[in-house]
Amino acid sequence: MPTPAIRQLPAELQPLLNKFYRAQRSQMRGMPGASCWVAMDRDIIAGLCLTPVAEGYWLTGLLVAPGYRSQGLARRLIEQALESVRSPV
């Protein structure tokens, strides 16, 4: 299986992450102003958001599709997202 690509979503594509959450029957949603990160195969297979708070960021919305769990994907996604911020998470 190829390694999924991880990238930050531009704000205008954030609805795609919300679509992924709905497809997984999750109540999670990306919040306005959040930095959203995804792992992609052909489609989004995992996502998370870094929401700004007073002293840094709050990691929210971490979800990996069932078929991709237990492969370290969440860890890779978190590590790459954390490289983009210098404040506490």
FIVO-164013 format. One record per residue: residue number from 1; residue in three letters; x, y, z of N, C-alpha, C, O in turn. Coordinates in nm, 2 decimals, decimal comma. Layout:
BEGIN
R    n  res    n.c1    n.c2    n.c3   ca.c1   ca.c2   ca.c3    c.c1    c.c2    c.c3    o.c1    o.c2    o.c3
R  NUM  ALA       X       Y       Z       X       Y       Z       X       Y       Z       X       Y       Z
...
end
This chain:
BEGIN
R    n  res    n.c1    n.c2    n.c3   ca.c1   ca.c2   ca.c3    c.c1    c.c2    c.c3    o.c1    o.c2    o.c3
R    1  MET    0,08   -0,12    0,00    0,00    0,00    0,00    0,09    0,12    0,00    0,18    0,13    0,08
R    2  PRO    0,07    0,22   -0,09    0,15    0,34   -0,09    0,13    0,43    0,03    0,02    0,42    0,10
R    3  THR    0,23    0,50    0,07    0,22    0,59    0,18    0,13    0,71    0,15    0,15    0,78    0,05
R    4  PRO    0,02    0,73    0,23   -0,07    0,84    0,20    0,00    0,98    0,21    0,09    0,99    0,30
R    5  ALA   -0,04    1,07    0,13    0,02    1,20    0,13   -0,05    1,28    0,24   -0,17    1,27    0,26
R    6  ILE    0,03    1,36    0,31   -0,03    1,45    0,42    0,00    1,59    0,38    0,11    1,63    0,34
R    7  ARG   -0,11    1,67    0,39   -0,10    1,81    0,36   -0,20    1,90    0,43   -0,30    1,85    0,48
R    8  GLN   -0,17    2,03    0,44   -0,26    2,12    0,50   -0,36    2,16    0,39   -0,33    2,19    0,28
R    9  LEU   -0,49    2,17    0,43   -0,59    2,21    0,34   -0,60    2,36    0,33   -0,60    2,42    0,44
R   10  PRO   -0,61    2,42    0,21   -0,64    2,56    0,21   -0,78    2,58    0,26   -0,86    2,49    0,26
R   11  ALA   -0,80    2,70    0,32   -0,93    2,73    0,38   -1,05    2,70    0,29   -1,16    2,65    0,33
R   12  GLU   -1,04    2,73    0,16   -1,15    2,71    0,07   -1,18    2,56    0,05   -1,29    2,53   -0,01
R   13  LEU   -1,09    2,47    0,08   -1,11    2,33    0,07   -1,16    2,26    0,20   -1,18    2,14    0,20
R   14  GLN   -1,17    2,34    0,31   -1,21    2,28    0,43   -1,34    2,20    0,43   -1,36    2,11    0,50
R   15  PRO   -1,44    2,25    0,34   -1,56    2,17    0,33   -1,53    2,02    0,30   -1,62    1,93    0,33
R   16  LEU   -1,42    1,99    0,23   -1,39    1,85    0,19   -1,37    1,77    0,32   -1,40    1,65    0,33
R   17  LEU   -1,30    1,83    0,42   -1,28    1,76    0,55   -1,41    1,74    0,62   -1,43    1,63    0,67
R   18  ASN   -1,50    1,84    0,62   -1,63    1,82    0,68   -1,71    1,71    0,61   -1,78    1,63    0,67
R   19  LYS   -1,69    1,70    0,48   -1,76    1,59    0,40   -1,70    1,45    0,45   -1,78    1,36    0,46
R   20  PHE   -1,57    1,45    0,47   -1,51    1,32    0,52   -1,57    1,29    0,66   -1,61    1,17    0,68
R   21  TYR   -1,58    1,38    0,75   -1,63    1,36    0,88   -1,77    1,30    0,87   -1,81    1,21    0,93
R   22  ARG   -1,86    1,37    0,78   -2,00    1,32    0,77   -2,00    1,18    0,71   -2,08    1,10    0,76
R   23  ALA   -1,91    1,15    0,61   -1,91    1,01    0,55   -1,87    0,91    0,66   -1,91    0,79    0,64
R   24  GLN   -1,79    0,95    0,76   -1,75    0,86    0,86   -1,85    0,85    0,98   -1,83    0,79    1,08
R   25  ARG   -1,96    0,93    0,96   -2,07    0,94    1,06   -2,02    1,00    1,19   -2,06    0,96    1,30
R   26  SER   -1,93    1,09    1,18   -1,88    1,17    1,29   -1,94    1,30    1,30   -1,98    1,36    1,20
R   27  GLN   -1,96    1,35    1,42   -2,01    1,48    1,45   -1,90    1,59    1,44   -1,94    1,71    1,46
R   28  MET   -1,78    1,55    1,42   -1,67    1,65    1,42   -1,69    1,74    1,29   -1,74    1,70    1,19
R   29  ARG   -1,64    1,86    1,31   -1,64    1,96    1,20   -1,52    2,05    1,21   -1,48    2,08    1,32
R   30  GLY   -1,47    2,10    1,10   -1,36    2,20    1,10   -1,42    2,33    1,14   -1,53    2,37    1,09
R   31  MET   -1,36    2,40    1,23   -1,41    2,53    1,27   -1,34    2,64    1,19   -1,23    2,63    1,14
R   32  PRO   -1,42    2,75    1,17   -1,36    2,86    1,09   -1,23    2,91    1,16   -1,23    2,92    1,29
R   33  GLY   -1,13    2,94    1,09   -1,00    2,98    1,14   -0,91    2,87    1,18   -0,79    2,90    1,21
R   34  ALA   -0,96    2,75    1,18   -0,87    2,63    1,21   -0,78    2,60    1,10   -0,81    2,63    0,98
R   35  SER   -0,66    2,54    1,13   -0,57    2,49    1,03   -0,60    2,34    1,02   -0,58    2,27    1,11
R   36  CYS   -0,65    2,30    0,90   -0,69    2,16    0,88   -0,59    2,09    0,80   -0,54    2,13    0,70
R   37  TRP   -0,56    1,97    0,85   -0,46    1,88    0,79   -0,53    1,75    0,75   -0,62    1,70    0,82
R   38  VAL   -0,49    1,69    0,64   -0,55    1,57    0,59   -0,44    1,47    0,54   -0,33    1,51    0,50
R   39  ALA   -0,47    1,34    0,55   -0,40    1,24    0,48   -0,49    1,19    0,37   -0,61    1,17    0,38
R   40  MET   -0,42    1,17    0,25   -0,50    1,14    0,13   -0,44    1,01    0,06   -0,32    1,00    0,05
R   41  ASP   -0,53    0,93    0,02   -0,50    0,82   -0,07   -0,56    0,87   -0,20   -0,50    0,96   -0,26
R   42  ARG   -0,67    0,82   -0,25   -0,74    0,89   -0,36   -0,83    1,00   -0,30   -0,85    1,10   -0,36
R   43  ASP   -0,88    0,97   -0,18   -0,97    1,07   -0,11   -0,91    1,09    0,02   -0,81    1,03    0,06
R   44  ILE   -0,97    1,17    0,10   -0,93    1,20    0,24   -0,95    1,07    0,32   -1,06    1,01    0,32
R   45  ILE   -0,85    1,03    0,39   -0,86    0,91    0,47   -0,84    0,94    0,62   -0,86    0,85    0,71
R   46  ALA   -0,79    1,06    0,65   -0,77    1,10    0,79   -0,77    1,25    0,79   -0,73    1,32    0,69
R   47  GLY   -0,80    1,31    0,91   -0,79    1,45    0,92   -0,79    1,50    1,06   -0,81    1,42    1,16
R   48  LEU   -0,74    1,62    1,08   -0,74    1,69    1,21   -0,74    1,84    1,19   -0,72    1,89    1,08
R   49  CYS   -0,77    1,91    1,30   -0,77    2,05    1,29   -0,69    2,11    1,41   -0,69    2,05    1,52
R   50  LEU   -0,62    2,22    1,39   -0,55    2,29    1,49   -0,63    2,42    1,50   -0,62    2,51    1,41
R   51  THR   -0,70    2,44    1,61   -0,78    2,55    1,63   -0,71    2,65    1,72   -0,67    2,61    1,83
R   52  PRO   -0,69    2,78    1,68   -0,62    2,87    1,77   -0,70    2,90    1,90   -0,82    2,92    1,90
R   53  VAL   -0,63    2,90    2,01   -0,68    2,94    2,14   -0,58    3,05    2,20   -0,48    3,08    2,13
R   54  ALA   -0,61    3,10    2,31   -0,54    3,21    2,37   -0,39    3,19    2,37   -0,31    3,28    2,34
R   55  GLU   -0,34    3,07    2,41   -0,20    3,05    2,43   -0,13    2,96    2,33   -0,02    2,92    2,34
R   56  GLY   -0,21    2,92    2,23   -0,15    2,83    2,13   -0,26    2,77    2,04   -0,34    2,84    1,98
R   57  TYR   -0,27    2,64    2,04   -0,36    2,57    1,95   -0,43    2,45    2,03   -0,36    2,39    2,12
R   58  TRP   -0,55    2,42    1,99   -0,62    2,31    2,04   -0,63    2,21    1,93   -0,68    2,24    1,82
R   59  LEU   -0,58    2,08    1,95   -0,59    1,98    1,84   -0,73    1,92    1,85   -0,77    1,86    1,95
R   60  THR   -0,81    1,93    1,75   -0,95    1,88    1,74   -0,97    1,80    1,62   -0,89    1,81    1,52
R   61  GLY   -1,08    1,72    1,62   -1,12    1,66    1,50   -1,03    1,55    1,44   -1,03    1,52    1,32
R   62  LEU   -0,95    1,49    1,53   -0,86    1,38    1,48   -0,94    1,26    1,45   -1,01    1,20    1,54
R   63  LEU   -0,94    1,21    1,32   -1,02    1,10    1,28   -0,95    1,03    1,17   -0,91    1,09    1,07
R   64  VAL   -0,94    0,89    1,18   -0,88    0,81    1,07   -0,99    0,71    1,03   -1,05    0,65    1,11
R   65  ALA   -1,01    0,70    0,90   -1,11    0,60    0,84   -1,07    0,46    0,89   -0,96    0,43    0,90
R   66  PRO   -1,18    0,38    0,92   -1,15    0,25    0,98   -1,06    0,16    0,90   -0,98    0,09    0,97
R   67  GLY   -1,06    0,16    0,77   -0,97    0,08    0,70   -0,82    0,12    0,70   -0,73    0,04    0,65
R   68  TYR   -0,79    0,23    0,76   -0,65    0,28    0,77   -0,60    0,29    0,91   -0,49    0,35    0,93
R   69  ARG   -0,68    0,25    1,01   -0,63    0,25    1,15   -0,53    0,15    1,18   -0,51    0,06    1,10
R   70  SER   -0,46    0,17    1,29   -0,35    0,08    1,34   -0,23    0,07    1,24   -0,16   -0,03    1,24
R   71  GLN   -0,21    0,18    1,17   -0,09    0,18    1,08    0,00    0,30    1,11    0,09    0,33    1,03
R   72  GLY   -0,03    0,37    1,22    0,06    0,49    1,25    0,02    0,62    1,18    0,09    0,72    1,18
R   73  LEU   -0,09    0,62    1,11   -0,13    0,73    1,02   -0,16    0,85    1,11   -0,12    0,96    1,08
R   74  ALA   -0,23    0,83    1,22   -0,27    0,94    1,31   -0,14    1,01    1,36   -0,13    1,13    1,37
R   75  ARG   -0,04    0,93    1,40    0,08    0,98    1,45    0,15    1,06    1,35    0,20    1,17    1,38
R   76  ARG    0,16    1,01    1,23    0,23    1,09    1,12    0,15    1,22    1,09    0,22    1,32    1,07
R   77  LEU    0,02    1,21    1,09   -0,06    1,33    1,07   -0,04    1,44    1,17   -0,02    1,56    1,14
R   78  ILE   -0,04    1,40    1,30   -0,01    1,49    1,41    0,13    1,55    1,40    0,15    1,67    1,41
R   79  GLU    0,23    1,46    1,38    0,37    1,51    1,37    0,38    1,62    1,26    0,45    1,72    1,29
R   80  GLN    0,33    1,59    1,15    0,34    1,69    1,04    0,27    1,82    1,07    0,32    1,93    1,04
R   81  ALA    0,15    1,81    1,13    0,07    1,93    1,16    0,15    2,01    1,27    0,15    2,13    1,26
R   82  LEU    0,21    1,94    1,36    0,27    2,01    1,47    0,40    2,09    1,42    0,44    2,19    1,48
R   83  GLU    0,46    2,04    1,31    0,58    2,11    1,26    0,54    2,25    1,20    0,63    2,33    1,19
R   84  SER    0,41    2,27    1,18    0,37    2,40    1,12    0,34    2,51    1,23    0,32    2,62    1,19
R   85  VAL    0,35    2,47    1,35    0,32    2,57    1,46    0,44    2,58    1,56    0,51    2,48    1,58
R   86  ARG    0,45    2,69    1,62    0,56    2,71    1,72    0,50    2,73    1,86    0,57    2,74    1,96
R   87  SER    0,37    2,74    1,87    0,30    2,76    1,99    0,26    2,63    2,06    0,26    2,52    1,99
R   88  PRO    0,23    2,62    2,19    0,19    2,50    2,25    0,06    2,44    2,19   -0,03    2,52    2,14
R   89  VAL    0,05    2,31    2,18   -0,07    2,25    2,13   -0,12    2,16    2,24   -0,23    2,09    2,22
end
